[in-house]
Amino acid sequence: MTEKADLQSVLDRAAAGGRITPEEALALYRDAPLHALGAAADAVRRRRYAGIEHIATYIIERNINYTNVCVTACKFCAFYAAPKDKDKGWTRDLDDILRRCAETVELGGTQIMFQGGHHPDYGVEYYEKHFKAIKDAFPQLVIHSLGASEVEHMARISGVSVEEAITRIHEAGLDSFAGAGAELLPARPRKAIAPLKESGERWLEIMETAHRLGVESTSTMLMGTGETNAERIEHLRMIRDVQDRTGGFRAFIPYTYQPENNHLKGRTQATLFEYLRMIAIARVFLDNVQHIQGSWLTTGKEVGQLSLHYGADDLGSIMLEENVVSSAGAKHRSNRLEIIDLIRKADRVPAQRATTYEHLVVHDDPANDPVDERVMSHISSTAIEGGTAHPELKLLSAN
């Protein structure tokens, strides 16, 4: 299955709308010429978005980290603090969280990512209280937050079923789940990097339950912690099988492991070529997932731009705050004007989107690009423990 002619025939079938098998996907991922793979993925994207294939999207959001206290101790994570670590651990109070929501609205953000640790005291009641408070104060903000791992944890703390936990936090204000906690779904790499988390099968089972209850989600993959190519494709296969049953995954978002300040010794990041190949094979293989998102935060803006030629239709978030991935070494920053420029130079028309991917603003005329550029990226872990916003954000908010 590695003959060049055989690979091209599979690419041609995929580009024409045919479904490929996991075995074919692995052969393409390993051996297909990069540009041929990218061309097939771009053909799939263009067909899927016929009529609007010239548009690539972004969203403005804020990641609010409510606590870094966590019992899960994932080896790749540089953000968490053990519950007994009183010097490093912290929790934001509700007033601080609401202030950050207010700044998000002021700066044009439409989405909140509520992310934190698996705190030993935080059950369903904690999330109900906070989501209700956010929605009461800022009904225009979409709460796209948490993931299956947090649901498993809060249900256990509160002594309720997963179904009850999902129903209660959804009624309190959660709009959709992020793909948080997926990491690598196959058993061997998952146990190697997150031995205390639920299995990949259980993660998918919880997401399937959420989809059945009317709560959609995204799906993710953490690349570069020592997994094999076959395990990467198996991760995609597991997602596609659930999507066949539920249709509840809005997007797939691969991102690369950041190697600083954590306990995965001797591991290296996935290469940028591996990342682009994954974007392309995901677009070709996940024929039932609507959107593929490029991750400029972990790979850099130039590679994010390239991902738009390898099957991605979205460049993800302009983040007003992000502390988790940056704690492990992600240093890339961007603002709205830069993202608009990146998309435009990729020969696409930029559009700001909603969480559910509707176009809010289409930047089809450079003369109408935003000039009061206060929507900056403030990716920093500065001033977390004191419960204050990043200093630059405070200055921008005061203007």
C-alpha positions in Angstrom: 0.0 0.0 0.0 3.1 2.2 -0.2 3.5 2.3 -3.9 3.2 5.8 -5.3 0.4 4.9 -7.7 -1.6 3.2 -4.9 -1.2 6.2 -2.6 -2.3 8.6 -5.4 -5.4 6.5 -6.1 -6.4 6.8 -2.4 -5.8 10.5 -2.5 -7.8 10.9 -5.6 -10.7 8.9 -4.0 -10.6 11.0 -0.9 -10.4 14.2 -2.9 -13.5 13.1 -4.8 -15.4 12.6 -1.6 -14.8 8.9 -0.8 -14.2 7.5 2.6 -10.7 6.0 3.4 -9.9 3.3 5.9 -7.6 3.7 8.9 -5.0 1.5 7.1 -5.1 3.8 4.1 -4.9 6.9 6.3 -1.8 5.5 8.0 -0.1 4.8 4.7 -0.9 8.3 3.4 0.3 9.9 6.7 3.6 8.0 6.5 4.4 7.9 2.8 2.3 10.3 0.7 4.2 13.3 -0.7 3.5 16.2 1.5 2.2 18.5 -1.3 0.0 15.8 -2.8 -1.5 15.1 0.6 -2.1 18.8 1.1 -3.6 19.2 -2.3 -6.1 16.3 -1.6 -7.0 17.8 1.8 -7.5 21.3 0.2 -9.7 19.7 -2.5 -11.9 18.1 0.3 -12.1 21.5 2.0 -13.1 23.4 -1.1 -15.8 20.9 -1.9 -17.2 21.0 1.7 -17.3 24.8 1.6 -18.3 25.3 -2.0 -19.4 28.9 -2.4 -17.5 30.1 0.7 -14.3 28.2 0.2 -12.5 31.6 -0.1 -13.2 32.3 3.6 -11.1 31.3 6.6 -12.3 32.1 10.1 -11.1 33.1 13.6 -12.7 33.7 17.0 -12.1 36.2 19.8 -12.2 34.5 23.2 -10.7 34.4 26.7 -9.4 31.4 28.6 -10.3 32.0 32.2 -8.3 29.7 34.5 -10.3 29.3 37.7 -7.8 27.2 39.6 -4.5 25.4 39.0 -5.1 22.9 41.8 -5.4 19.4 40.3 -5.3 15.8 41.5 -4.6 14.4 38.0 -0.9 15.3 37.7 -0.6 14.8 34.0 3.1 14.5 33.1 2.9 16.9 30.1 1.3 19.7 32.2 3.3 22.6 33.5 0.3 24.4 34.9 -1.1 22.4 37.7 -0.3 22.4 41.4 -0.8 19.5 43.7 -3.6 20.1 46.3 -1.0 20.1 49.2 1.2 22.7 47.4 -0.1 25.8 49.2 2.7 28.0 47.8 1.9 27.2 44.1 -1.8 26.5 44.2 -4.4 29.2 43.7 -8.1 29.7 43.0 -9.8 32.8 41.5 -12.9 34.1 43.3 -16.1 34.7 41.4 -15.7 38.5 41.4 -12.4 38.2 39.6 -13.9 35.8 37.1 -16.8 38.1 36.3 -14.4 41.1 36.0 -12.5 39.1 33.3 -15.7 38.3 31.6 -16.5 42.1 31.5 -13.1 42.8 30.0 -13.8 40.1 27.4 -17.0 41.8 26.3 -15.4 45.2 26.3 -12.6 43.9 24.0 -15.0 42.3 21.5 -14.7 38.7 22.7 -17.7 36.4 22.2 -16.5 33.2 23.9 -15.3 32.1 27.3 -13.1 29.0 27.8 -13.4 28.1 31.5 -10.3 25.9 32.2 -8.6 24.7 35.3 -7.5 21.8 37.4 -9.4 18.9 38.8 -9.8 20.5 42.2 -10.6 17.9 44.9 -13.4 20.1 46.3 -15.1 21.2 43.1 -18.2 19.2 42.2 -21.1 20.0 40.0 -22.3 22.7 42.4 -19.2 24.8 41.9 -19.7 24.8 38.1 -23.4 25.5 38.3 -22.8 28.5 40.5 -20.1 30.0 38.3 -21.8 29.3 34.9 -25.1 30.8 36.2 -23.3 33.9 37.5 -21.5 34.4 34.1 -24.7 33.9 32.1 -26.8 36.2 34.4 -24.2 39.0 34.0 -23.1 38.4 30.4 -25.8 36.5 28.5 -24.0 37.4 25.2 -21.0 35.3 26.1 -20.8 31.7 25.0 -19.4 29.3 27.6 -17.5 26.8 25.5 -15.6 25.1 28.3 -14.4 22.0 30.1 -14.3 18.5 28.7 -15.1 14.9 29.5 -12.3 14.7 32.1 -13.8 17.5 34.2 -17.3 16.0 33.9 -16.0 12.6 35.2 -14.3 14.4 38.1 -17.2 16.7 39.1 -19.7 13.8 38.9 -17.5 11.7 41.2 -17.0 14.6 43.7 -20.8 15.2 43.8 -21.8 11.6 43.8 -24.0 11.9 40.7 -24.1 10.3 37.3 -22.3 11.8 34.3 -25.7 12.4 32.7 -26.9 14.4 35.7 -23.7 16.4 35.8 -23.9 17.3 32.1 -27.6 18.2 32.4 -27.1 20.4 35.4 -24.2 22.4 34.1 -25.8 22.8 30.7 -29.0 24.2 32.3 -26.8 26.5 34.4 -25.2 28.1 31.3 -22.6 25.8 29.7 -23.2 26.0 25.9 -20.8 23.4 24.6 -17.8 21.4 25.6 -14.2 22.0 24.5 -12.1 19.0 23.5 -10.1 19.3 26.7 -8.6 16.2 28.2 -8.5 14.1 24.9 -4.7 14.3 24.7 -4.0 10.9 23.1 -7.0 8.5 23.2 -5.3 5.1 22.5 -4.4 3.3 25.8 -0.6 3.1 25.6 0.3 6.7 25.0 -2.5 7.9 27.3 -1.3 5.9 30.2 2.2 7.1 29.6 1.4 10.8 29.9 -1.9 10.9 31.9 -2.1 7.7 34.0 -4.7 9.1 36.4 -7.1 10.2 33.8 -10.0 8.2 32.5 -9.4 6.0 29.5 -9.7 7.2 26.0 -12.8 5.0 25.6 -14.4 6.6 28.6 -13.5 10.1 27.4 -15.4 9.4 24.2 -18.3 7.7 26.0 -18.8 10.9 28.1 -18.7 13.0 24.9 -21.2 10.7 23.3 -23.4 11.1 26.3 -23.1 14.9 26.0 -24.0 14.8 22.3 -27.0 12.7 23.1 -28.1 15.3 25.7 -27.8 18.1 23.1 -24.4 19.5 24.2 -22.0 19.6 21.2 -18.2 19.7 21.5 -14.9 19.9 19.7 -12.3 17.2 19.6 -8.5 17.6 20.0 -5.2 15.7 19.8 -1.9 16.4 21.6 0.9 15.5 19.3 4.5 14.8 20.1 4.7 13.0 23.5 6.1 9.8 22.2 3.1 8.3 20.4 3.5 6.4 17.1 2.1 7.3 13.7 -0.3 4.3 14.1 -1.5 5.6 17.4 -2.2 9.1 15.9 -4.4 7.5 13.2 -6.1 5.3 15.8 -7.0 8.5 17.7 -8.7 9.8 14.6 -10.4 6.5 14.0 -11.9 6.6 17.6 -13.2 10.1 17.0 -14.7 9.3 13.6 -16.5 6.2 15.0 -18.2 8.3 17.6 -19.0 11.1 15.1 -20.7 8.5 12.9 -23.1 7.9 15.7 -23.7 11.4 17.1 -22.5 14.1 14.8 -21.7 16.1 17.9 -18.1 17.1 17.2 -18.0 20.5 15.5 -14.3 20.5 14.9 -11.0 18.7 15.2 -8.0 20.6 16.6 -4.5 19.0 16.7 -1.8 20.8 18.6 1.8 20.1 19.5 3.2 19.2 22.9 5.2 22.0 24.5 8.3 20.6 26.3 9.1 23.1 29.0 8.6 22.9 32.8 6.9 19.5 33.0 7.7 15.9 33.8 8.0 14.3 30.4 11.8 14.0 30.3 13.5 13.4 26.9 10.4 14.0 24.8 10.4 16.3 21.8 7.7 18.1 20.0 6.2 16.8 16.8 7.9 18.5 13.8 6.1 21.1 11.9 5.9 18.8 8.9 4.3 16.1 11.1 1.8 18.7 12.2 0.9 19.8 8.7 0.6 16.2 7.7 -1.8 15.7 10.6 -3.9 18.7 9.5 -4.1 17.2 6.0 -4.8 13.6 7.0 -7.5 14.8 9.5 -9.3 16.7 6.7 -9.1 13.7 4.4 -10.0 11.1 7.0 -12.6 12.9 9.2 -15.2 13.1 6.5 -17.9 13.5 9.1 -16.3 16.4 11.0 -17.2 19.8 9.7 -14.2 22.0 10.7 -10.4 21.5 11.0 -8.6 24.2 13.0 -5.0 25.2 12.7 -3.1 25.9 15.9 -0.9 28.9 15.5 -0.4 29.1 19.3 1.8 26.0 19.5 3.3 26.0 16.0 3.7 29.6 15.1 1.8 32.0 12.9 3.6 31.0 9.7 2.7 27.3 10.1 -0.8 28.3 11.1 -1.0 30.2 7.8 0.3 27.1 5.9 -2.4 24.9 7.6 -5.0 26.8 5.5 -3.5 25.2 2.4 -3.5 21.7 4.0 -7.2 21.4 4.8 -7.8 23.8 7.7 -10.7 26.3 7.4 -10.2 28.0 10.7 -7.3 29.6 12.6 -8.8 29.3 16.0 -8.6 31.9 18.7 -7.3 35.4 19.3 -6.9 34.8 23.0 -7.2 37.7 25.5 -5.7 35.4 28.1 -4.1 31.9 28.0 -1.9 30.3 30.8 -2.0 26.6 30.4 -0.1 25.9 27.1 2.1 28.9 27.6 3.2 27.5 31.0 4.8 24.7 29.0 6.6 27.0 26.6 4.2 28.2 23.9 5.4 31.8 23.2 3.5 32.7 20.1 1.4 35.8 20.2 -0.9 37.5 17.8 -3.6 40.1 17.6 -6.6 40.5 15.3 -4.9 42.6 12.7 -2.1 40.1 12.4 -4.5 37.2 12.1 -6.5 39.0 9.5 -3.3 39.7 7.6 -2.1 36.1 7.9 -5.4 34.8 6.5 -5.5 37.4 3.7 -1.9 36.5 2.7 -2.9 32.9 2.5 -5.3 34.1 -0.3 -8.4 33.7 1.9 -10.9 36.3 3.1 -10.8 36.6 6.9 -14.0 36.3 8.9 -14.6 36.6 12.6 -16.9 33.7 13.6 -19.1 32.7 16.5 -18.6 29.5 18.5 -20.9 27.6 16.2 -19.0 29.0 13.2 -21.5 31.5 11.8 -19.7 34.5 10.2 -20.0 37.6 12.4 -17.8 39.9 10.4 -16.4 39.2 7.0 -13.3 41.3 6.3 -13.7 41.4 2.5 -12.4 44.9 2.1 -9.0 45.8 3.7 -10.1 49.5 3.8 -12.6 48.5 6.4 -10.2 46.5 8.7 -10.4 47.5 12.4 -8.3 50.5 13.2 -8.9 50.7 17.0 -6.9 47.6 17.7 -7.4 46.8 21.3 -8.1 43.1 20.8 -4.6 41.9 21.6 -3.2 38.5 22.6 -2.1 38.4 26.2 -0.6 35.0 26.5 1.2 35.2 29.8 1.2 33.6 33.3 2.0 36.9 34.9 0.0 37.9 38.0 -2.0 34.7 38.2 -1.6 34.2 41.9 -2.7 37.6 42.8 -6.0 37.1 40.9 -5.4 40.1 38.6 -5.5 40.5 34.9 -2.3 40.7 32.9 -1.0 44.3 33.3 -1.3 45.1 29.5 -4.9 44.0 29.5 -5.7 46.3 32.3 -4.2 49.2 30.4 -6.1 48.4 27.3 -9.3 48.0 29.2 -8.8 51.5 30.7 -8.4 53.2 27.3 
